[in-house]
Amino acid sequence: QVITGGHYDVDCYVEDPNGRTIYKETKKQYDSFPYHTEVKGVYTFCFSNEFSTFSHKTVYFDFQVGDEPPILPDMSNRVTALTQMESACVTIHEALNAVIDSQTHYRLREAQDRSRAEELHSRVSYWSVGETLILFVVSIGQVMLLKSFFTEKRPGSGGAGT
């Protein structure tokens, strides 16, 4: 997910160890990509901002490697119903997974909002400095104009006397 920058979009691709492209998308703000590996080795991923070189972007990504092991041993081979304690454990585990997902979502939103607030703060600061400069220029101009009203301009006494 693109958190900050530009139009919130980047290009992304993923390659397997053989150099074969297994995922490629352009100008995406967010996406999810499930994939079960077939080849062991180093997988390469790249986020590209080539089309928008002037705006810097912050990207969040998350890898989940492997399947989550069952919380109870032999849970997939059971033929009897879960006990009340086992059922409560499964319910709590699912609720905790939902909390983790919510926390991740809130962290991303907080990062976006922080970036927006810092950008707004810098704009307000520049605007305030500009207004202050304009205020000083106008004040000095008014003082000089008022001063010119009260100074007496005498014609030059340059030469002929009687």
Salt bridges, closest charged atoms under 4 A:
ASP9 OD1 - LYS57 NZ 3.23
ASP16 OD2 - ARG20 NE 3.19
GLU38 OE1 - ARG20 NH2 3.77
GLU68 OE2 - HIS93 NE2 2.22
GLU86 OE2 - ARG78 NH1 2.97
GLU110 OE2 - ARG114 NH2 2.98
ASP113 OD1 - ARG116 NH1 3.25
GLU119 OE2 - ARG123 NH2 3.05
GLU152 OE2 - ARG154 NE 3.70
